[in-house]
Amino acid sequence: MTYADNELRAGEIAVPLPSETDAGVYFVGTIRTPWKTRAECPKRGSLDGPLCAIVVDPRWHQALTGITAHPRLQVLYWMHQSRRDLVLQTPLRTMQTTGTFALRSPLRPNPIASSIVVLVDVDGATVHVRGLDCLDGTPLIDLKPDRNTTD
Ligand SMILES: C[S@@+](CC[C@H](N)C(=O)[O-])C[C@H]1O[C@@H](n2cnc3c(N)ncnc32)[C@H](O)[C@@H]1O
């Protein structure tokens, strides 16, 4: 089961969102994965999971220069199908009502997700990786070397 629009589970609280955002984000690409629904997605990526493609927009292609030197990357992405107004959530897995900032749930005021992935190869502006957990079509925010595998 996933959220129907505006449905709240027991214990959940939503708050009114601010009327304006405080900053803008440039989406720099699109992530292609095998998962079309939230229910199909793994809760967290696995480094031996399926091959996924991070397709960087042509404008940012040159920003990939040097990336193959890094066996692991941190991928930041925007959970574009998330509601953003929950302060208390009741995950189905635990049914424990918990604050949003104490969870890795995709439902958050700024639905930014992060995964460490294994870099498999780079083909033009497409970076093939394993370790993601997001829907096909999820917008890419950023790529960085994983600091734990970078000098
Ligand atoms: C628990 S979150 C973890 C995300 C990331 N690894 C993190 O820790 O920040 C992963 C879940 O988010 C949901 N999800 C994936 N892509 C999404 C998207 N584009 N919009 C909304 N929810 C998404 C799926 O239910 C998936 O199982």
The ligand as a Tripos MOL2 file, in Angstrom:
@<TRIPOS>MOLECULE
LIG
   27    29     1     0     0
SMALL
NO_CHARGES

@<TRIPOS>ATOM
      1 C1         13.0720    5.1870    2.0470 C.3       1 LIG1
      2 S1         13.4810    6.1780    0.6310 S.3       1 LIG1
      3 C2         15.2600    6.2170    0.8050 C.3       1 LIG1
      4 C3         15.8840    7.1430   -0.2030 C.3       1 LIG1
      5 C4         17.3850    7.3500   -0.0370 C.3       1 LIG1
      6 N1         18.1570    6.1440   -0.1850 N.3       1 LIG1
      7 C5         17.7240    8.0010    1.2750 C.2       1 LIG1
      8 O1         18.0430    7.3130    2.2450 O.co2     1 LIG1
      9 O2         17.6810    9.2590    1.3410 O.co2     1 LIG1
     10 C6         13.2430    5.0670   -0.7300 C.3       1 LIG1
     11 C7         11.7640    4.9270   -1.0330 C.3       1 LIG1
     12 O3         11.2820    6.1540   -1.5660 O.3       1 LIG1
     13 C8         10.2030    5.9170   -2.4520 C.3       1 LIG1
     14 N2         10.5060    6.6210   -3.7080 N.ar      1 LIG1
     15 C9         11.4340    6.2970   -4.6260 C.ar      1 LIG1
     16 N3         11.4640    7.1870   -5.6330 N.ar      1 LIG1
     17 C10        10.5420    8.1170   -5.3430 C.ar      1 LIG1
     18 C11        10.1110    9.3080   -5.9950 C.ar      1 LIG1
     19 N4         10.6430    9.7310   -7.1350 N.pl3     1 LIG1
     20 N5          9.1040   10.0160   -5.4060 N.ar      1 LIG1
     21 C12         8.5570    9.5970   -4.2400 C.ar      1 LIG1
     22 N6          8.9350    8.4870   -3.5740 N.ar      1 LIG1
     23 C13         9.9130    7.7630   -4.1130 C.ar      1 LIG1
     24 C14        10.1080    4.4040   -2.6490 C.3       1 LIG1
     25 O4          9.0350    3.9510   -1.8310 O.3       1 LIG1
     26 C15        11.4390    3.8930   -2.0970 C.3       1 LIG1
     27 O5         11.2840    2.6050   -1.5550 O.3       1 LIG1
@<TRIPOS>BOND
     1     1     2 1
     2     2     3 1
     3     2    10 1
     4     3     4 1
     5     4     5 1
     6     5     6 1
     7     5     7 1
     8     7     8 2
     9     7     9 1
    10    10    11 1
    11    11    12 1
    12    11    26 1
    13    12    13 1
    14    13    14 1
    15    13    24 1
    16    14    15 ar
    17    14    23 ar
    18    15    16 ar
    19    16    17 ar
    20    17    18 ar
    21    17    23 ar
    22    18    19 1
    23    18    20 ar
    24    20    21 ar
    25    21    22 ar
    26    22    23 ar
    27    24    25 1
    28    24    26 1
    29    26    27 1
@<TRIPOS>SUBSTRUCTURE
     1 LIG1         1 GROUP 0 **** ****
